[in-house]
């Protein structure tokens, strides 16, 4: 059976979501400059100096004026091979697997298309960070980015659960379980089967128990931390880690997970194709960086990128452990529950006079800054 675009999206969505959060935190408030010469580079610079310098790979561009996506491998701007080589790899995969969207040079644009094609490209190439860059005239250029700084830290239970819940709000995910299995495989997270088809994710700092409905959609998620009881024993068995005395006791299993993470691929910015037909120069001006988006926003006709509310910005984490489902997921939002420690009598007496001790703070969303190319893409 041949691979479909949706299969690729399912396999990529959760890892991509986690990567974009990490990437966005690194480049918050930085300005960007891209060079599409034979030695391509994408540089993010803050007031303190260079924050990140990576290798950009041009995937394609979306034009609001023409309402189309144009693949980078079509290369009407005649960029050198190092710039568009990865796009050619995507096309070759599409030809081998008969994925029409990957081998059609120009596609009619819809709200999610650029993101979904980028997710597919991530799964195919193993480059997990993307950056959408505004090129003016309603064009956005989508880039994948390579940089050593994009290696993800070891998995942690709360970070992972957020990535799962946020990923379901980015685009249509038709098989949550298959998407989860692909994610834990990429991140090296141990798992244990639960009754009725559930799955437990095991981390050094806890565990997460997920259940699924008859359509393989996540219906519930329970987190436990620290790692103890049955979950601790399962984690030790899977990783060879030793149990503490407390963990060896048969206390209720806490649900949490942490694990070493693979190196993360780079982000792909949005490439802008100009409606004017002017040729783009290989090197671009330095401009304030826009945060990478996890979901496509409508390409702006302005010279600065205008992300839509649907776009997921890296580093944008909700302080809530539950996320509502989007209409595209076609399912109720999985609920997430986290065990609360029992309060002592002294704690109860002081409850009225103090703030909760363990309150998650909402990660500040990186400021969306404007990015401009010095010349327009010739579309």
C-alpha positions, -999 to 999 in steps of 0.1 A, spaced: 0 0 0 14 34 -10 21 62 15 -3 91 15 2 128 24 -20 122 55 2 93 66 33 115 65 15 143 84 4 118 111 39 106 116 55 140 118 30 162 137 40 156 173 78 157 169 74 188 147 53 205 174 79 199 201 107 210 178 90 243 169 84 251 205 121 246 212 132 265 181 110 294 188 124 298 223 159 299 209 152 327 184 127 348 203 132 386 196 160 379 171 164 394 137 170 371 107 191 372 75 191 345 49 217 339 21 207 316 -8 242 314 -24 262 281 -29 269 283 8 234 290 21 229 302 57 202 316 79 213 337 108 193 349 138 208 378 157 197 395 189 209 427 205 235 406 223 249 390 191 243 359 170 217 336 185 217 308 159 233 303 125 219 274 105 216 259 70 184 267 53 167 244 28 141 259 5 110 237 4 86 260 -15 66 292 -15 30 301 -11 15 331 -28 -17 347 -16 -19 367 -48 -19 336 -70 -34 314 -43 -9 286 -50 20 267 -35 51 263 -57 76 236 -48 113 247 -45 124 219 -68 106 237 -97 133 264 -90 121 292 -112 146 315 -95 175 292 -103 189 288 -68 220 266 -65 216 229 -56 225 234 -19 194 255 -15 169 233 -33 185 198 -30 162 188 -1 131 198 -21 143 174 -49 146 146 -23 110 152 -13 100 150 -50 119 118 -55 101 102 -25 68 114 -38 75 98 -72 85 65 -56 54 64 -33 30 80 -57 22 109 -35 6 134 -60 10 165 -38 48 160 -37 53 157 -74 29 184 -87 50 216 -91 21 240 -83 -9 233 -61 -40 254 -52 -35 269 -18 -57 262 12 -54 272 49 -33 241 59 -15 231 27 19 248 33 21 233 68 10 198 57 35 197 29 62 209 53 53 182 78 55 156 51 90 170 41 101 167 77 92 131 79 109 124 46 141 143 52 146 140 90 149 178 92 125 188 120 127 226 123 110 249 99 109 287 94 83 306 74 98 338 60 78 367 45 91 377 11 67 405 3 38 408 -21 18 382 -2 44 355 -6 58 333 22 89 311 18 90 278 38 124 267 49 138 237 68 167 245 90 197 226 102 217 238 133 235 220 162 215 241 187 183 225 175 190 192 192 161 186 217 168 180 254 158 147 270 121 141 269 101 151 300 65 142 307 49 176 308 68 188 277 57 157 258 21 159 268 20 195 257 34 185 224 7 159 219 -21 181 229 -9 211 209 -1 189 179 -38 179 176 -47 216 172 -23 222 143 -38 202 115 -59 172 108 -45 141 125 -66 110 114 -49 83 135 -38 96 169 -23 62 180 -2 58 149 10 94 153 19 87 189 38 55 181 58 74 154 66 101 179 78 79 208 99 60 183 117 92 172 122 104 207 132 70 222 105 71 248 98 36 265 62 25 265 41 -1 283 7 -15 271 -23 -7 292 -57 -25 294 -82 -18 266 -56 -7 241 -41 21 262 -5 31 262 18 43 290 47 66 281 76 63 306 101 91 314 128 96 340 105 122 357 72 105 354 47 88 332 17 95 310 -12 70 305 -32 75 273 -64 59 263 -80 58 228 -115 56 215 -127 32 188 -114 55 161 -79 55 175 -82 90 188 -67 100 221 -96 102 246 -78 107 279 -43 114 293 -33 110 329 1 122 341 20 111 372 51 126 387 76 117 402 81 83 386 71 57 412 53 24 417 45 2 387 56 29 362 90 32 379 94 -6 377 85 -5 340 109 23 333 137 5 351 130 -27 331 129 -8 298 160 13 304 181 -7 329 178 22 355 179 13 392 149 18 414 150 38 447 135 23 478 105 45 474 100 35 438 102 -2 446 73 0 470 40 -8 453 27 27 454 2 38 428 19 43 394 27 79 386 24 88 351 52 108 336 80 104 311 115 116 302 141 103 278 170 113 257 161 130 225 175 127 191 191 156 173 165 179 160 164 190 124 161 226 114 130 249 109 117 257 75 107 293 70 81 305 45 94 314 11 77 342 -6 70 341 -43 64 375 -57 34 382 -79 54 408 -98 77 382 -114 109 399 -102 138 376 -98 150 370 -63 186 377 -54 205 349 -35 212 370 -5 186 386 16 185 416 40 187 412 77 153 418 93 136 410 126 129 373 128 94 359 128 89 329 150 86 296 132 50 285 128 37 250 134 6 256 113 2 276 81 -11 311 83 -25 327 52 3 343 33 2 380 37 1 403 7 21 428 28 59 428 28 59 415 63 47 380 74 12 381 89 6 348 108 -29 336 113 -42 328 147 -41 292 138 -4 292 135 15 275 163 45 295 174 75 277 189 77 284 225 40 291 228 31 267 257 -2 266 274 -2 267 312 -31 243 311 -26 206 308 -57 202 287 -62 214 251 -95 216 233 -97 198 199 -99 218 167 -127 210 142 -101 194 120 -93 167 144 -129 155 144 -128 144 180 -133 157 214 -102 171 230 -85 145 252 -86 155 288 -54 156 307 -53 150 345 -24 153 368 -24 138 404 -23 165 431 -3 159 463 -24 154 495 -23 186 517 -13 184 553 -35 199 580 -10 228 584 -11 233 546 -49 234 546 -49 260 574 -26 282 554 -44 278 520 -63 310 523 -32 330 529 -9 317 502 -6 311 465 -5 275 451 31 263 453 31 244 421 15 266 395 28 263 359 36 296 344 26 303 309 56 305 286 58 339 271 51 338 234 80 350 214 74 383 199 64 380 162 88 402 143 89 413 107 111 396 82 117 410 47 136 397 17 156 423 -1 142 412 -34 110 394 -44 108 359 -57 99 356 -93 66 336 -95 
